[in-house]
């Protein structure tokens, strides 16, 4: 897993600067399954009620509000534990 991307997402200071591909890879590394419909990348995982719907910006970055949604889910379900001891 890319700890650098996880740290940036959890830190919340660079939501506009997270690459879309990095965010997709992070979710895959956290055992999310995905399906694609058009430019909508939909991520889901057993045991997690929320579905994450991501869309890339034209410059290859993730949308800031979607990065925030991912951060909230990671923290809510404590998905970062076991990866490293996050002190955020």
FENKAJO-V218100 format. One record per pair of residues at least 4 apart in sequence whose ideal C-beta (glycine too) atoms are under 7 Angstrom apart, sorted by the first residue. I is the first residue (numbers start at 0). J is the second residue. D is the distance in Angstrom with one decimal. If there is no record, write none. Layout:
i: [I,I]
j: [J,J]
d: [D,D]
//
This chain:
i: [0,0,0,1,1,1,1,2,2,2,3,4,4,4,5,5,5,5,6,7,7,8,8,8,8,8,8,9,9,9,9,9,10,11,13,14,14,14,15,15,16,17,17,17,17,17,18,18,18,19,19,19,19,19,20,21,22,22,22,22,22,23,23,23,24,25,26,26,26,26,27,29,30,31,31,31,32,32,33,33,33,34,35,35,36,38,38,39,39,40,41,41,42,42,43,47,47,49,51,51,51,53,53,54,55,55,56,56,61,61,63,64,65,66,67,68,69,70,71,72,73,73,79]
j: [5,28,82,5,21,24,25,6,82,83,7,8,21,25,9,25,79,82,10,13,17,17,25,66,69,70,73,70,73,79,85,87,87,70,17,63,66,67,60,63,60,21,22,60,61,66,59,60,61,23,55,59,60,61,24,25,26,53,61,66,69,27,40,53,28,29,31,42,51,69,31,78,44,42,43,44,43,44,40,41,42,41,39,40,41,54,55,52,54,53,50,52,51,53,50,72,76,72,68,69,72,61,65,62,59,61,60,62,65,66,67,68,69,70,71,72,73,74,75,76,78,79,85]
d: [6.6,4.2,5.8,6.7,6.6,6.4,6.5,6.0,6.8,6.0,6.5,6.3,4.5,5.0,6.1,6.1,6.3,6.3,5.9,5.0,6.0,6.4,6.6,6.0,6.0,5.3,6.9,6.0,6.7,6.3,5.7,4.8,6.2,6.3,6.4,4.0,4.3,6.0,6.8,4.8,6.8,6.1,5.4,6.6,4.8,5.0,6.0,6.1,6.9,6.4,4.0,5.7,6.1,4.6,6.3,6.4,6.7,6.5,4.5,6.5,6.5,6.4,6.3,6.9,6.2,6.4,4.2,4.8,6.7,6.9,6.2,5.2,5.9,4.2,6.5,4.6,5.8,6.7,5.9,6.4,4.9,5.2,6.9,5.5,6.8,5.4,6.6,5.7,5.8,4.6,6.1,5.3,4.2,6.9,5.1,6.7,5.8,5.6,6.3,6.2,6.7,6.5,5.3,6.5,6.4,6.9,4.8,6.1,5.7,5.3,6.6,6.6,6.6,6.4,6.5,6.6,6.2,6.3,5.9,6.2,4.7,5.4,4.9]
//
